[in-house]
Amino acid sequence: MTVLAVLFCLLLAALAVFQAALVAGAPLGEYAWGGQHRVLPRRLRIGSVVSIVLYVVFAVVALAKAGILDLFPGTPVVDVAMWVIAGYLVLGIPLNAISRSRKERLVMTPTVFVLAGLAIALAIL
């Protein structure tokens, strides 16, 4: 389970770097948020900051689920949170797949698919 959690966190870290680049004004907007903007406008940059915060929360939960962090010991909070994260990521698959941006569909759909698979595996174990 440790390997799954580490892989999950590494992929989240890569996405966090990507989102941070979007926040900083990198011309990568075609890969995110519907791909309508090469450089994200302010409101979508704020969305990218929120995404980074979510990725940190997801990583903490995954590390707790794997027993690497001692978060809420003896309670089902981590188990439930991992299932919620898995569900959130599963919902992200079709949302990325129907994006108007071909680049987002080709890159983010498989990325979220892998993340969702890892999250489900962590939730089950």
N, C-alpha and C positions, 0 to 999 in steps of 0.2 A: 504494500500500500504506500510505503514511503516513496517508491519510484514513481508511482502514479501522481502523488501529490507534488513531487518535485517537477515532473514534466508539465503538470497543470500550471504550476507557478511560473515556470520558465516561459510558457506560451503567453500567460497573462503579462509577464514582464515585457515581452516583446511588443505586445499590444499597447502596454502603457507607454513605452518609448515612442511608438507610432502616434498615439494620441497626444503625447507631449509635443511631438514635432508639429502636429496639426495646430495645437494651441500656440506654438511659437510662430506660426505663419508659413510653415513649409507647404509647397504646392502639391500636396498629396490628397487633396479633398475629393478627388475622383474615386478614391478607395473607401470613402466613409460617408455616412449621413446622406445616402441617396446619390452621391456623386455629382451633385448639381453645381458645386463650386470647386474650382481648382484650389483656391485659398479660402479657408472657411471664414464666414462672417462671425462677428462677435457672439451671437446667440449659439452658434454651433461650436465655437471654441469653448464656451461655458459647458456645453454638453460633453465635450471631450474631457474637461476637468472632472465632471461628474463620473464619466466612465473610468477614469483613473482611480478615483476614490472607490468605485464599485470593485474594480480589479483587486485593490488592496484588501477589501473586505472578503472577497472570494478567496484570495490566497490565504488569508488568516484562517478562514473556516476550513479550507482544504488541509492546511498544516495541522489544525486541531483534530480533524477527522483522522489523519494519519498518525496521530499521537506525538507529533513533533512539538506542538504547543499544547500547554495544559489550559484549555479554555473551557469553562463551565464543566468541570469534572463531575461525573456522576449524574449528569442531566442529559435529556435527549435533545437539548438545544442545538448542538452541533450536527447531529443526525438530521434533524428537521431542516436546519439551514442548508445543509448540503443538498437535500432533495429540492429545496426551493431554488437554489442556484442551478441545479441540473435542469429543472423545469424552465427557468428563465433562458438558459442557453439553448434548450431544445426549441423554444419559441423563436429564438434568433435565427435559426436555420432557414425557415421559409421566408422570414423578413429580409434576410440578405439575398436569398435566391430570387426574390421578385424585384430587387432593386433596379432602377432605371439605368444604373451604371454597370456596364459590362465588366469594368475593372473590379468593382466591388463584388459583383456576383462571382467572378472567377477566383478572387483572393479570399474574401471574407467568408463566403459560404463554407468552403472546406475548413477554414480555420475554426469557425464556430462549431462545425460538425465534430471536429477532433476535440475541442474543448468540452462540448456536451457529452461526448463519449467518455472522456476522462472523468467528468463530474458524475456521470451515472455510475461508472465503475467505483468511484470513491464512495458514493452514497450507498451502494449495495454492500460493499465490504465492511 
